[in-house]
Amino acid sequence: MTEIFFYKLKNLSIELFLISLIEKSISKNWNSLVLLDNIERMEEINDLMWTFNDTSFIPHGSQSDLNPDKHNVYLTCNEENLNNSNIIFSIDGIIINQPDNWKRCIYIFNEQNLKVTDELESYKRGIEDLNYDLKSFEQDNNGKWISNN
């Protein structure tokens, strides 16, 4: 059964939280895909993955690279599982149309983005009766994660 997670951020950067989750997926030997809404955003995340830490980086590829199947972490603007990923991340409010292609789908969004928050809440209500394991988390004012199921 596909798990679908919703993370509503209050005090964290979407990009840095994404990196922390990608690092966890790498530790589980899971391939991951990051679905982005445009090439500029993809390049922004691409640069961040090389520079977010002075002592390390996340090896990855993007849709501008050849051989996507050779990358454990793959950035793209297209919903396609070219690297046999277990997990897909959506950070720009993009609805994943084929969630069954992954073991886990993760939506990361900021509570201040009301348009994305409303769209994802509506999407979640629309899939509640389908065969998915839905989990929702949001941060309290201190940054602690609270299950909101």
Protein Blocks (a to p, Z undefined) as FASTA:
>chain_A
ZZddddddfkbcfklmmmmmmmmmmmnopacddddfbfklmmmmmmmmmmmpfkbccddd
dfkbghkllpfbdcdfbdcdfkopabdcdfeopacfblmlpfbdcddddfklmmlmmmmm
mmmmmmmmmccddddddddfkopacdfZZ
